[in-house]
Amino acid sequence: NVTGVQTCALPISVSKMTLNPTLTGYQWNVDPQGTRTLQYVTPSYSNNINATAINALNATNFTDGGHNTNWDFASGSYAYWVGTSGSLASNNNNWASASGGTGGTATPSSSSILVFDSGGNTNVSFDDLCGGSYAGIRINSGYTKTITQNHALTIGDSGYIQNAATFAGGAYTMSVSGSMTINAGTTTGPTTLTVSGSFTLAGGTFTAGTTMNVASSFTHSAGTFTANSGTVNLNGTNQSLTASVGTTTFYNLTKSVTTGYTLTLKASKAIAVTNTLTLTGASGNYLALRSSVTGTQWRINASGSRSLSYLDVKDSDNQNATS
């Protein structure tokens, strides 16, 4: 634990300092409780267990080494919600340039990262602010209210991070160019959710909408994933599906390719598909299903219908009575 001032810095004349785990693939924990100064550092496999994310927005030459939890490497300008309960996101008077600041001192735009925290702990109606297009969304610890989606949302490369509260998706679309991470709180997905980066459920509760498209990794490491009657479509190239807690249950699960790609599943862990499982490759371009640890089986229970073709399967344990 770091209880005073945390400084991670090297002089400009030297290369970056890298912060890595002693065992590759295993995260190391950090709990910075004081001031943070970040310069010329590249962390990897770090788990920030402090309630406040480590924010690299104003850091100097600070880059993401990958596999970091509760770090924020976003770039852009922040706009903080300070509106009265139930007021509209499209009113610029509801946004400030600092947490708990004076309303009207920030004008959200498509390059803004919208922040909801204890400085504006009121309900939000998300209407057509900036046409629904933003660089990123941050729902921080200390914000305990509800954000209701009343317009299509387009979130940029800075992605979506939720550490608290309730996000109520509506009968709209929501696309995230970056990654979507839910560490706590309650999230109801919109009718159609498209994530071009990775989707991570590390806590809280997520209820899927009708269609959920994920182009990179799908990770369920903690919390509750409720499939509802929706379809999760893994529509990327080489992807991983990591279910680390008990059994992750899908209603419909789909991955279809026309070029030979690999779907990697978590060794010794199980997924279940209760309605339709669709896994298809193409002639001469098989979809490979592999374990995250060669020689250790991944588990599946597909109890509904199955559409399977042109597959190359290894280290799999079918736990359903029907082969």
FITORLUM-753916 format. One line per 8 residues: number of its first residue (from 0); their letters; for each residue y, z, x of N, C-alpha, C. Coordinates in Angstrom, 2 decimals. Atoms other than C-alpha are relative to their C-alpha. Layout:
BEGIN
NUM> A> Y,Z,X,Y,Z,X,Y,Z,X  ...
END
This chain:
BEGIN
0> NVTGVQTC> -1.20,0.00,0.84,0.00,0.00,0.00,1.25,0.00,0.87  -1.27,0.02,-0.69,3.53,-0.78,1.12,1.02,0.68,-0.90  -0.87,-0.78,0.87,5.92,1.85,-0.25,1.47,-0.10,0.38  -1.39,0.15,-0.42,9.08,1.14,1.74,0.43,-1.44,-0.08  -0.43,1.39,-0.05,10.51,-2.19,2.79,-1.11,-0.84,0.61  1.03,0.90,-0.49,8.00,-4.98,3.18,0.65,-1.20,0.67  -0.55,1.14,-0.70,8.91,-7.58,5.82,-1.13,-0.80,0.63  0.95,0.93,-0.62,6.76,-10.58,6.68,0.82,-1.13,0.57
8> ALPISVSK> -0.91,0.98,-0.58,8.78,-12.64,9.14,-0.31,-0.25,1.46  0.09,0.37,-1.41,8.68,-14.48,12.45,1.27,-0.77,0.36  -1.19,0.77,-0.39,11.57,-16.02,14.47,-0.20,-1.49,-0.25  0.05,1.43,0.29,12.43,-19.64,13.77,-0.71,-0.77,1.11  0.52,0.75,-1.14,11.27,-20.66,17.25,-1.53,0.00,0.08  1.44,-0.06,-0.06,7.63,-19.81,16.54,-0.61,-0.58,-1.26  0.70,0.55,1.15,5.01,-21.18,14.18,-0.12,1.06,-1.09  0.17,-0.93,1.10,4.27,-19.65,10.81,-1.13,0.99,0.27
16> MTLNPTLT> 1.06,-1.00,-0.01,2.26,-16.45,10.55,-0.89,-0.25,-1.20  0.96,0.16,1.09,-0.88,-16.89,8.47,-0.64,1.34,-0.31  0.63,-1.22,0.46,-2.33,-14.05,6.42,-1.31,-0.38,-0.68  1.30,0.43,0.48,-6.06,-14.58,5.92,-0.95,1.19,-0.13  0.99,-1.08,0.12,-9.05,-12.44,4.86,-0.93,0.03,1.21  0.98,-0.09,-1.10,-11.58,-11.18,7.40,-1.27,-0.75,-0.34  1.16,0.77,0.47,-14.30,-12.83,5.28,0.50,-1.14,-0.86  -0.48,1.17,0.74,-13.54,-16.36,4.11,-0.57,-0.01,-1.41
24> GYQWNVDP> 0.42,0.07,1.39,-13.65,-16.67,0.35,0.15,1.30,-0.76  -0.19,-1.30,0.64,-12.97,-12.97,-0.33,1.48,0.39,0.07  -1.41,-0.36,0.02,-9.52,-11.78,-1.41,0.26,1.36,0.64  -0.50,-1.27,-0.49,-7.59,-9.02,0.34,1.13,0.45,-0.92  -0.97,-0.56,0.94,-5.34,-6.69,-1.69,1.29,0.41,0.71  -1.29,-0.47,-0.49,-1.65,-5.98,-1.18,0.76,0.61,-1.19  -0.77,-0.67,1.05,0.59,-3.61,-3.17,1.40,0.31,0.53  -1.35,-0.23,-0.52,4.24,-4.05,-2.09,0.87,0.70,-1.05
32> QGTRTLQY> -0.70,-0.80,0.99,6.23,-1.32,-3.84,1.51,0.12,0.28  -1.42,-0.08,-0.34,9.61,-1.72,-2.15,0.63,-1.38,0.08  -0.68,1.28,-0.20,11.96,-4.51,-1.03,-0.92,-0.97,0.74  0.87,1.01,-0.61,10.29,-7.76,0.02,0.82,-1.06,0.71  -0.65,1.06,-0.76,11.46,-10.12,2.76,-1.07,-0.94,0.51  1.07,0.95,-0.29,9.42,-13.29,3.22,0.56,-1.17,0.79  -0.45,1.10,-0.84,9.95,-15.75,6.08,-1.13,-0.49,0.88  0.93,0.64,-0.92,7.70,-18.19,7.92,-1.42,0.61,-0.09
40> VTPSYSNN> 1.30,-0.60,0.24,4.49,-16.89,6.35,-0.80,-0.88,-0.95  0.92,0.71,0.89,1.47,-18.61,4.78,-1.17,0.91,-0.34  1.12,-0.85,0.40,-0.84,-16.25,2.86,-1.10,-0.83,-0.66  1.11,0.59,0.74,-4.28,-17.18,1.56,-0.96,1.11,-0.42  0.99,-0.94,0.54,-6.91,-15.34,-0.52,0.60,1.41,-0.14  -0.65,-1.29,0.18,-4.42,-12.57,-1.31,0.08,0.36,-1.47  -0.11,-0.52,1.35,-4.50,-10.43,-4.45,1.09,1.05,-0.04  -1.09,-0.95,0.15,-1.17,-8.77,-5.22,-0.30,0.88,-1.20
48> INATAINA> 0.39,-0.90,1.08,-2.17,-5.72,-7.27,1.21,0.73,-0.59  -1.20,-0.58,0.56,1.43,-4.69,-7.91,0.33,-0.70,-1.33  -0.31,0.58,1.32,2.68,-5.23,-11.49,0.99,-1.14,0.10  -1.01,1.04,-0.17,5.52,-7.43,-10.18,-0.49,-1.05,0.99  0.45,1.08,-0.87,4.60,-10.79,-8.75,0.84,-0.07,1.27  -0.73,0.26,-1.24,5.54,-11.54,-5.15,0.66,-1.36,-0.15  -0.75,1.20,0.33,8.26,-14.11,-5.70,0.51,-0.67,1.26  -0.39,0.73,-1.20,8.73,-16.73,-3.02,1.15,-0.96,-0.25
56> LNATNFTD> -1.05,0.95,0.36,11.58,-18.51,-4.80,1.10,-0.08,1.05  -1.11,-0.01,-0.96,14.24,-17.42,-2.29,-0.47,0.25,1.43  0.54,-0.22,-1.33,11.93,-17.08,0.70,0.32,-1.18,0.91  -0.27,1.03,-0.99,12.43,-19.05,3.91,-1.31,-0.52,0.58  1.18,0.64,-0.60,9.70,-21.51,4.92,-1.26,0.80,-0.29  1.11,-0.84,0.48,7.07,-19.66,2.90,-0.88,-0.85,-0.88  0.85,0.95,0.71,4.07,-21.63,1.67,-1.30,0.65,-0.49  1.23,-0.47,0.64,0.96,-21.16,-0.43,-1.21,-0.52,0.77
64> GGHNTNWD> 1.21,0.40,-0.71,-2.25,-21.14,1.61,-1.20,-0.17,-0.92  1.06,0.19,0.98,-4.34,-21.17,-1.58,-0.73,1.28,-0.35  0.85,-1.10,0.49,-6.43,-18.75,-3.64,0.74,1.34,-0.03  -0.80,-1.21,0.10,-3.59,-16.25,-4.10,0.20,0.39,-1.46  -0.17,-0.50,1.35,-3.27,-14.05,-7.20,1.26,0.84,-0.10  -1.24,-0.73,0.28,0.03,-12.75,-8.64,1.05,-0.20,1.09  -1.09,0.46,-0.85,2.17,-14.60,-6.11,0.66,-1.16,-0.73  -0.73,1.07,0.69,4.87,-16.98,-7.36,0.68,-0.89,1.03
72> FASGSYAY> -0.53,0.94,-0.98,5.55,-20.01,-5.18,0.89,-1.05,-0.66  -0.78,0.97,0.76,7.72,-21.72,-7.78,1.31,-0.35,0.70  -1.32,0.40,-0.48,10.83,-23.68,-6.89,0.84,-0.42,-1.20  -0.87,0.31,1.12,13.81,-24.08,-9.20,0.97,1.15,-0.23  -0.94,-1.06,0.34,16.42,-21.89,-10.89,-0.56,0.82,-1.15  0.50,-0.88,1.05,15.67,-18.88,-13.09,1.02,0.11,-1.13  -0.80,-0.34,1.17,16.97,-18.34,-16.61,-0.74,1.12,-0.72  0.64,-1.19,0.54,16.26,-14.89,-18.09,0.36,0.16,-1.49
80> WVGTSGSL> -0.21,-0.20,1.43,15.82,-14.28,-21.82,0.67,1.35,-0.24  -0.70,-1.24,0.35,18.31,-11.70,-23.19,0.43,-0.02,-1.47  -0.41,0.17,1.39,18.53,-12.75,-26.85,-0.40,1.16,-0.89  0.38,-0.99,1.00,18.34,-10.56,-29.94,-1.32,-0.40,-0.63  1.34,0.23,0.52,15.01,-10.24,-31.72,-0.04,-1.16,-1.00  0.21,1.12,0.90,13.84,-13.44,-33.39,0.96,-1.14,0.15  -0.97,1.07,-0.16,16.71,-15.56,-32.14,-0.62,-1.20,0.70  0.54,1.28,-0.46,16.28,-19.15,-31.00,0.19,-0.20,1.50
88> ASNNNNWA> -0.09,0.29,-1.43,15.54,-20.21,-27.45,1.05,-1.05,0.29  -0.94,1.10,-0.23,17.86,-23.21,-27.91,1.46,0.46,0.09  -1.36,-0.53,-0.10,20.95,-20.96,-28.01,0.24,0.48,1.44  -0.25,-0.34,-1.40,22.34,-20.81,-24.46,0.53,1.41,0.18  -0.51,-1.37,-0.10,23.96,-17.46,-25.23,-1.12,1.02,0.12  1.15,-0.91,-0.11,20.44,-15.98,-25.18,-0.60,0.01,1.40  0.56,0.11,-1.35,19.95,-16.73,-21.46,1.01,0.50,1.03  -0.85,-0.56,-1.06,21.30,-14.97,-18.37,-0.52,-0.44,1.36
96> SASGGTGG> 0.37,0.40,-1.36,21.27,-15.69,-14.64,-0.75,1.09,0.74  0.73,-1.11,-0.61,19.71,-12.28,-13.89,-0.66,0.82,-1.10  0.70,-0.82,0.98,17.32,-9.90,-15.61,0.95,1.01,-0.65  -0.88,-0.92,0.72,19.20,-7.98,-18.32,1.47,-0.33,0.11  -1.39,0.38,-0.23,22.38,-9.88,-17.49,0.72,-0.41,-1.26  -0.85,0.41,1.11,25.15,-11.25,-19.67,-0.45,-1.34,-0.55  0.42,1.24,0.62,24.07,-13.90,-22.15,1.03,-1.10,0.19  -0.88,1.14,-0.20,25.50,-17.36,-21.58,0.31,-0.31,1.45
104> TATPSSSS> -0.28,0.23,-1.42,25.55,-17.08,-17.78,-1.04,-0.91,0.66  0.98,0.98,-0.48,22.55,-19.40,-17.41,-0.17,-1.07,-1.06  0.22,1.11,0.92,22.09,-22.82,-18.95,-1.36,-0.63,0.33  1.34,0.54,-0.30,18.37,-23.67,-19.11,-0.01,-1.52,-0.02  0.17,1.45,-0.07,17.37,-27.19,-18.16,-1.45,-0.29,0.36  1.37,0.38,-0.33,14.24,-29.12,-17.31,-0.41,0.46,1.39  0.31,-0.52,-1.33,14.48,-27.70,-13.76,-0.01,1.51,0.04  -0.06,-1.46,0.06,14.65,-24.09,-14.95,-1.38,0.63,-0.16
112> ILVFDSGG> 1.15,-0.85,0.23,11.97,-21.42,-14.74,0.44,1.09,-0.97  -0.39,-0.94,1.04,12.23,-19.37,-17.93,-0.76,1.30,0.19  0.59,-1.30,-0.28,11.61,-15.64,-17.45,0.20,0.93,-1.19  -0.03,-1.01,1.05,10.75,-13.05,-20.08,-0.45,1.31,0.63  0.33,-1.27,-0.63,10.87,-9.46,-18.83,0.65,1.15,-0.76  -0.51,-1.18,0.68,12.02,-5.94,-19.69,1.51,-0.06,-0.24  -1.44,0.14,0.20,15.65,-7.04,-19.45,0.38,-0.68,-1.29  -0.25,0.65,1.29,15.31,-8.94,-22.72,-1.24,0.12,-0.87
120> NTNVSFDD> 1.27,-0.28,0.67,12.43,-7.31,-24.55,0.13,-0.15,-1.51  -0.10,0.31,1.43,12.81,-9.03,-27.93,-0.84,-1.22,-0.32  0.79,1.15,0.43,10.84,-11.58,-29.96,0.79,-1.30,0.17  -0.64,1.30,-0.26,11.55,-15.27,-29.27,-0.61,-1.07,-0.90  0.47,1.19,0.70,11.33,-18.36,-31.44,0.29,-1.20,0.89  -0.14,1.11,-0.94,10.70,-21.26,-29.07,0.16,-1.31,-0.76  -0.24,1.24,0.72,12.36,-24.25,-30.71,0.24,-1.14,0.99  -0.15,1.22,-0.81,13.77,-27.41,-29.11,0.94,0.17,1.19
128> LCGGSYAG> -0.80,-0.20,-1.21,15.51,-25.86,-26.08,-0.32,-1.08,1.03  0.15,1.05,-1.03,16.07,-28.73,-23.59,-1.09,-1.01,-0.37  1.06,0.91,0.42,13.71,-30.85,-25.65,-1.38,0.53,0.29  1.30,-0.62,-0.25,10.95,-28.39,-24.80,-0.54,-0.23,1.39  0.45,0.33,-1.36,10.82,-29.37,-21.11,0.61,0.97,1.01  -0.45,-0.99,-0.98,11.02,-26.75,-18.30,-0.85,-0.11,1.26  0.76,0.01,-1.25,9.95,-26.33,-14.68,-1.16,0.99,-0.05  1.05,-1.01,0.05,7.95,-23.19,-15.45,0.34,1.09,-0.99
136> IRINSGYT> -0.18,-1.16,0.87,7.47,-20.12,-17.64,-0.66,1.20,0.66  0.52,-1.25,-0.52,7.02,-16.52,-16.45,0.16,1.09,-1.06  -0.02,-1.12,0.93,6.09,-13.73,-18.86,-0.42,1.22,0.80  0.24,-1.07,-0.96,6.39,-10.61,-16.72,-0.39,1.32,-0.66  0.29,-1.36,0.45,5.11,-7.06,-17.04,1.32,0.65,-0.40  -1.22,-0.60,0.53,7.63,-5.05,-19.05,0.49,-0.71,-1.23  -0.30,0.71,1.24,8.01,-7.73,-21.70,-1.19,0.21,-0.94  1.10,-0.42,0.89,5.96,-6.53,-24.69,0.04,-0.67,-1.36
144> KTITQNHA> -0.20,0.59,1.32,7.10,-8.74,-27.58,-0.79,-1.31,-0.16  0.72,1.22,0.34,6.01,-12.09,-29.05,0.86,-1.23,0.20  -0.63,1.31,-0.14,6.94,-15.63,-28.06,-0.75,-0.95,-0.93  0.63,0.88,0.98,6.28,-18.03,-30.94,0.39,-1.44,0.27  -0.25,1.41,-0.27,5.94,-21.75,-30.24,0.31,-0.73,-1.30  -0.40,0.78,1.17,7.85,-23.85,-32.78,0.45,-1.40,0.40  -0.37,1.32,-0.49,8.18,-27.05,-30.75,-0.99,-0.37,1.10  0.84,0.43,-1.12,6.16,-29.15,-28.31,0.61,0.48,1.31
152> LTIGDSGY> -0.47,-0.51,-1.29,6.37,-27.74,-24.76,-0.55,-0.85,1.14  0.41,0.68,-1.22,6.28,-29.56,-21.44,0.43,0.87,1.17  -0.26,-0.92,-1.11,6.01,-27.26,-18.41,-0.35,-0.71,1.30  0.13,0.77,-1.23,6.42,-28.66,-14.91,-0.92,0.60,1.04  0.89,-0.39,-1.10,4.84,-28.07,-11.52,0.03,1.49,0.31  -0.05,-1.44,-0.24,5.96,-24.42,-11.41,-0.94,0.77,-0.90  1.09,-0.56,0.78,3.41,-23.74,-14.12,0.36,1.15,-0.92  -0.10,-1.07,1.01,2.82,-20.90,-16.57,-0.76,1.21,0.51
160> IQNAATFA> 0.65,-1.25,-0.41,2.09,-17.28,-15.58,0.33,1.06,-1.04  -0.19,-1.04,1.01,1.58,-14.55,-18.19,-0.61,1.30,0.48  0.45,-1.32,-0.46,1.35,-10.89,-17.18,0.12,1.07,-1.09  -0.19,-0.97,1.07,2.01,-9.26,-20.56,0.29,-0.74,-1.31  -0.55,0.47,1.27,2.99,-9.70,-24.23,-0.93,-0.95,-0.75  0.76,0.91,0.87,1.89,-12.23,-26.85,0.67,-1.37,0.00  -0.47,1.38,0.16,2.24,-16.01,-26.76,-0.77,-0.60,-1.17  0.63,0.55,1.20,1.57,-17.55,-30.18,0.24,-1.50,-0.03
168> GGAYTMSV> -0.09,1.44,0.03,0.90,-21.25,-29.81,-0.04,-0.52,-1.43  -0.07,0.53,1.36,1.62,-23.39,-32.84,-0.73,-1.31,-0.14  0.62,1.30,0.29,0.55,-26.70,-34.36,0.73,-1.10,0.75  -0.74,0.90,-0.86,2.07,-28.51,-31.42,-0.81,-0.27,1.26  0.61,0.23,-1.31,1.21,-29.84,-27.98,0.69,0.87,1.03  -0.57,-0.70,-1.15,1.74,-27.98,-24.72,-0.66,-0.58,1.24  0.54,0.57,-1.23,1.34,-29.65,-21.34,0.58,0.75,1.19  -0.39,-0.73,-1.21,1.45,-27.92,-17.95,-0.37,-0.86,1.20
176> SGSMTINA> 0.28,0.85,-1.17,1.82,-30.10,-14.85,-0.61,0.80,1.13  0.55,-0.87,-1.02,1.08,-27.17,-12.57,-1.21,0.75,-0.52  1.14,-0.82,0.41,-1.39,-24.33,-13.11,0.42,0.97,-1.10  -0.22,-0.97,1.08,-1.74,-21.92,-16.03,-0.85,1.22,0.31  0.70,-1.23,-0.35,-2.63,-18.29,-15.23,0.36,1.09,-1.00  -0.19,-1.11,0.93,-3.10,-15.46,-17.72,-0.65,1.23,0.60  0.49,-1.23,-0.62,-3.42,-12.02,-16.15,-0.08,1.16,-0.98  -0.01,-1.07,1.00,-2.74,-9.88,-19.22,0.68,-0.54,-1.25
184> GTTTGPTT> -0.63,0.40,1.24,-1.51,-10.05,-22.81,-0.94,-0.75,-0.91  0.76,0.73,1.01,-2.64,-12.09,-25.79,0.57,-1.40,-0.14  -0.45,1.39,0.06,-2.47,-15.87,-25.88,-0.83,-0.77,-1.01  0.64,0.94,0.91,-3.24,-18.24,-28.73,0.43,-1.40,0.41  -0.34,1.33,-0.46,-3.42,-21.79,-27.50,0.57,-0.87,-1.10  -0.51,0.95,0.99,-1.51,-24.58,-29.24,-1.11,-0.93,-0.45  1.02,0.94,0.48,-3.34,-27.31,-31.12,-0.59,-0.80,1.15  0.47,0.73,-1.18,-3.55,-29.36,-27.92,0.68,0.56,1.24
192> LTVSGSFT> -0.49,-0.52,-1.27,-3.19,-27.80,-24.47,-0.55,-0.87,1.12  0.40,0.83,-1.12,-3.25,-30.02,-21.38,0.52,0.61,1.29  -0.35,-0.63,-1.27,-3.29,-28.41,-17.92,-0.42,-0.95,1.13  0.30,0.94,-1.09,-3.03,-30.82,-14.99,-0.48,0.71,1.25  0.48,-0.81,-1.11,-3.62,-28.03,-12.48,-1.19,0.83,-0.42  1.13,-0.88,0.31,-6.03,-25.11,-12.69,0.36,0.92,-1.17  -0.14,-0.99,1.07,-6.56,-22.79,-15.67,-0.77,1.24,0.43  0.62,-1.25,-0.41,-7.26,-19.12,-14.84,0.26,1.07,-1.04
200> LAGGTFTA> -0.09,-1.17,0.87,-7.99,-16.30,-17.26,-0.51,1.18,0.80  0.35,-1.14,-0.85,-7.92,-13.11,-15.17,0.23,1.33,-0.70  -0.23,-1.20,0.78,-7.18,-10.62,-17.94,0.59,-0.36,-1.35  -0.54,0.27,1.32,-6.01,-10.27,-21.51,-0.96,-0.77,-0.87  0.80,0.75,0.96,-7.24,-12.45,-24.37,0.58,-1.39,-0.20  -0.42,1.39,0.25,-7.09,-16.22,-24.72,-0.86,-0.60,-1.10  0.71,0.68,1.09,-8.01,-18.02,-27.95,0.38,-1.47,0.04  -0.25,1.43,-0.16,-8.37,-21.76,-27.61,0.43,-0.65,-1.31
208> GTTMNVAS> -0.37,0.81,1.14,-6.79,-24.29,-29.94,-1.04,-1.07,-0.25  0.95,1.07,0.34,-8.37,-27.53,-31.15,-0.51,-0.71,1.24  0.38,0.74,-1.21,-8.34,-29.33,-27.78,0.67,0.62,1.21  -0.51,-0.55,-1.26,-7.95,-27.96,-24.27,-0.48,-0.89,1.14  0.33,0.89,-1.11,-7.84,-30.42,-21.36,0.39,0.68,1.31  -0.25,-0.61,-1.31,-8.12,-29.08,-17.80,-0.43,-0.99,1.07  0.29,1.03,-1.00,-7.90,-31.44,-14.82,-0.46,0.56,1.34  0.44,-0.60,-1.24,-8.58,-28.98,-12.00,-1.04,1.08,-0.32
216> SFTHSAGT> 1.02,-1.02,0.20,-10.58,-25.73,-11.88,0.23,0.78,-1.30  -0.02,-0.89,1.16,-11.42,-23.64,-14.96,-0.66,1.29,0.45  0.51,-1.28,-0.49,-11.81,-19.96,-14.02,0.17,1.08,-1.06  -0.03,-1.17,0.89,-12.69,-17.01,-16.25,-0.55,1.18,0.80  0.41,-1.09,-0.89,-12.73,-13.97,-13.96,0.10,1.37,-0.65  -0.14,-1.26,0.73,-11.74,-11.23,-16.45,0.66,-0.31,-1.33  -0.60,0.22,1.30,-10.48,-10.75,-19.99,-0.97,-0.68,-0.95  0.83,0.56,1.07,-11.76,-12.37,-23.18,0.41,-1.43,-0.30
224> FTANSGTV> -0.22,1.39,0.38,-12.08,-16.11,-23.74,-0.68,-0.24,-1.34  0.53,0.29,1.33,-12.50,-17.02,-27.41,0.11,-1.49,-0.25  0.03,1.46,0.09,-13.57,-20.61,-27.93,0.52,-0.51,-1.33  -0.38,0.43,1.33,-12.70,-20.67,-31.63,-0.93,-1.16,-0.39  0.80,1.19,0.29,-13.93,-24.08,-32.91,0.54,-1.18,0.79  -0.68,1.01,-0.78,-12.25,-25.99,-30.13,-0.87,-0.66,1.05  0.65,0.76,-1.06,-13.19,-28.41,-27.37,0.72,0.24,1.32  -0.53,-0.06,-1.36,-12.70,-27.74,-23.67,-0.47,-1.26,0.72
232> NLNGTNQS> 0.28,1.27,-0.64,-12.51,-31.08,-21.91,0.40,0.07,1.47  -0.27,0.01,-1.44,-12.81,-31.05,-18.11,0.21,-1.45,0.41  -0.31,1.43,-0.12,-11.03,-34.34,-17.54,0.52,-0.39,1.37  -0.41,0.34,-1.35,-10.43,-34.27,-13.79,-1.07,-0.74,0.76  0.97,0.67,-0.86,-12.38,-35.65,-10.85,-1.06,1.02,0.42  0.88,-1.11,-0.40,-14.33,-33.10,-8.76,0.62,1.31,-0.51  -0.53,-1.21,0.62,-13.96,-29.80,-10.61,-0.97,1.17,0.17  0.84,-1.19,0.02,-15.24,-26.23,-10.70,0.17,0.72,-1.33
240> LTASVGTT> -0.03,-0.84,1.20,-16.14,-24.10,-13.71,-0.56,1.34,0.43  0.38,-1.30,-0.55,-16.17,-20.48,-12.57,0.07,1.06,-1.09  0.09,-1.07,0.99,-17.35,-17.90,-15.11,-0.58,1.22,0.71  0.41,-1.14,-0.83,-17.48,-14.54,-13.34,-0.33,1.26,-0.78  0.22,-1.21,0.79,-17.80,-12.09,-16.22,-1.00,-0.27,-1.12  0.99,0.18,1.06,-20.97,-11.93,-18.31,-0.27,-1.48,-0.24  0.17,1.40,0.38,-21.26,-15.21,-20.19,1.28,-0.52,-0.62  -1.13,0.66,0.62,-18.33,-17.50,-20.93,-0.53,-0.98,-1.03
248> TFYNLTKS> 0.54,0.79,1.10,-18.97,-19.11,-24.31,1.01,-1.04,-0.47  -0.80,1.12,0.51,-17.62,-22.51,-25.35,-0.58,-0.46,-1.33  0.48,0.63,1.23,-17.82,-24.19,-28.74,-0.44,-1.43,0.33  0.32,1.31,-0.55,-17.65,-27.75,-27.40,0.45,-0.04,1.45  -0.35,0.15,-1.41,-17.70,-28.43,-23.66,-0.33,-1.41,0.44  0.14,1.42,-0.34,-17.18,-31.92,-22.26,0.46,-0.29,1.41  -0.48,0.66,-1.22,-17.04,-33.65,-18.90,-0.69,-1.35,0.08  0.54,1.37,-0.06,-17.48,-37.42,-18.80,0.73,-0.78,1.08
256> VTTGYTLT> -0.59,0.75,-1.11,-16.91,-39.62,-15.74,-0.60,-1.39,0.08  0.51,1.34,-0.27,-17.27,-43.26,-14.81,-0.12,-0.25,1.50  0.15,0.01,-1.45,-17.05,-42.56,-11.06,-0.77,1.24,0.39  0.83,-1.13,-0.37,-19.45,-40.26,-9.24,0.80,1.21,0.47  -0.71,-1.23,-0.35,-17.89,-36.79,-9.26,-0.94,1.19,-0.16  0.82,-1.20,0.02,-19.18,-33.21,-9.00,0.67,1.09,-0.81  -0.44,-1.21,0.70,-18.85,-30.26,-11.36,-0.77,1.16,0.62  0.61,-1.15,-0.66,-19.49,-27.00,-9.48,0.10,1.22,-0.90
264> LKASKAIA> 0.05,-1.16,0.87,-20.59,-23.96,-11.48,-0.33,1.25,0.79  0.12,-1.26,-0.71,-20.60,-20.30,-10.48,-1.47,0.43,0.13  1.37,-0.45,-0.26,-23.88,-19.18,-8.86,-0.25,1.35,-0.66  0.48,-1.24,0.62,-25.78,-16.43,-10.74,0.73,0.38,-1.27  -0.74,-0.28,1.22,-23.37,-16.61,-13.69,-0.36,-1.01,-1.08  0.46,0.81,1.13,-23.85,-18.08,-17.16,1.16,-0.53,-0.83  -0.86,0.51,1.06,-22.03,-20.32,-19.59,-0.88,-0.30,-1.20  0.70,0.34,1.23,-23.01,-20.90,-23.20,0.84,-1.00,-0.78
272> VTNTLTLT> -0.67,0.99,0.84,-22.19,-23.81,-25.50,-0.68,0.03,-1.36  0.62,-0.26,1.30,-22.75,-23.13,-29.19,-0.04,-1.21,-0.92  -0.01,1.15,0.90,-21.94,-26.51,-30.77,-0.46,-1.28,0.71  0.37,1.27,-0.66,-21.89,-29.64,-28.56,0.31,0.05,1.48  -0.15,0.13,-1.45,-22.42,-30.02,-24.83,-0.06,-1.48,0.35  -0.05,1.40,-0.40,-21.37,-33.40,-23.44,0.22,-0.08,1.51  -0.09,0.20,-1.44,-22.05,-34.17,-19.78,-0.53,-1.39,0.30  0.43,1.38,-0.20,-22.14,-37.86,-18.88,0.64,-0.61,1.24
280> GASGNYLA> -0.48,0.84,-1.08,-21.83,-40.07,-15.85,-0.10,-1.45,-0.44  0.14,1.42,0.30,-22.29,-43.81,-15.62,-1.07,-0.58,0.91  1.02,0.66,-0.80,-24.85,-46.21,-14.24,0.50,-0.19,1.43  -0.38,0.09,-1.40,-24.71,-45.93,-10.46,1.07,1.00,0.40  -1.04,-1.00,-0.27,-22.08,-43.19,-10.74,-0.32,1.28,-0.77  0.51,-1.20,0.69,-23.86,-39.97,-11.64,1.01,1.14,0.09  -0.71,-1.26,-0.02,-22.12,-36.75,-12.58,-0.93,1.04,0.61  0.83,-1.01,-0.68,-23.48,-34.13,-10.15,0.38,1.39,-0.49
288> LRSSVTGT> -0.19,-1.39,0.41,-23.92,-30.55,-11.36,-0.57,0.87,1.10  0.40,-0.75,-1.18,-24.04,-28.11,-8.46,0.39,1.48,-0.13  -0.31,-1.43,-0.09,-24.10,-24.36,-7.80,1.06,0.23,1.07  -0.99,-0.36,-1.02,-21.26,-22.72,-5.91,-0.65,0.52,1.27  0.79,-0.42,-1.16,-23.98,-21.36,-3.59,-1.31,-0.77,-0.02  1.21,0.82,-0.03,-26.69,-23.83,-2.63,-1.24,0.88,0.06  1.24,-0.77,0.05,-30.10,-22.45,-3.52,0.03,1.15,-0.99  -0.14,-1.05,1.01,-28.74,-19.93,-6.04,0.36,-0.65,-1.34
296> QWRINASG> -0.15,0.71,1.26,-29.01,-21.00,-9.66,1.26,0.41,-0.78  -0.99,-0.24,1.05,-26.19,-21.32,-12.17,-0.74,-0.10,-1.34  0.74,-0.15,1.25,-27.14,-20.61,-15.78,0.76,-0.62,-1.17  -0.61,0.62,1.17,-26.54,-22.40,-19.06,-0.89,0.20,-1.21  0.70,-0.10,1.27,-27.50,-21.88,-22.69,0.74,-0.87,-1.00  -0.60,0.95,0.95,-26.67,-24.92,-24.84,-0.84,0.02,-1.27  0.80,-0.23,1.20,-27.84,-23.93,-28.32,0.25,-1.02,-1.10  -0.29,1.01,1.02,-26.31,-26.83,-30.26,-0.47,-1.37,0.43
304> SRSLSYLD> 0.38,1.36,-0.38,-26.42,-30.59,-29.83,0.41,-0.28,1.43  -0.25,0.32,-1.40,-26.40,-32.20,-26.41,0.10,-1.51,0.18  -0.15,1.39,-0.37,-25.14,-35.51,-25.13,0.02,-0.05,1.52  0.18,-0.07,-1.45,-26.44,-35.87,-21.57,-0.51,-1.33,0.52  0.46,1.26,-0.59,-26.74,-38.99,-19.45,0.56,-0.16,1.40  -0.39,0.32,-1.37,-26.57,-40.15,-15.83,0.46,1.25,0.76  -0.30,-1.26,-0.66,-26.71,-36.65,-14.36,-0.87,0.19,1.24  0.72,-0.41,-1.20,-27.75,-35.35,-10.94,0.11,1.53,0.03
312> VKDSDNQN> -0.04,-1.44,0.23,-28.66,-31.68,-11.51,-0.79,0.73,1.08  0.66,-0.80,-1.02,-29.52,-29.06,-8.90,0.33,1.48,-0.20  -0.16,-1.47,0.04,-30.02,-25.25,-8.87,0.49,0.48,-1.36  -0.41,-0.38,1.35,-29.73,-24.91,-12.65,-1.11,0.74,-0.72  0.94,-0.76,0.82,-31.41,-22.40,-14.98,0.40,-0.16,-1.47  -0.23,0.16,1.43,-31.55,-23.54,-18.62,-0.61,1.18,-0.73  0.47,-1.22,0.62,-31.79,-20.28,-20.56,-0.30,-0.17,-1.49  0.33,0.26,1.39,-32.23,-21.91,-23.95,-1.49,-0.29,-0.15
320> ATS> 1.44,0.22,0.22,-35.73,-22.10,-25.48,-0.33,-1.48,-0.01  0.23,1.43,0.01,-35.31,-25.86,-25.83,0.44,-0.62,1.32  -0.32,0.59,-1.31,-35.45,-27.74,-22.55,1.00,-1.13,-0.14
END
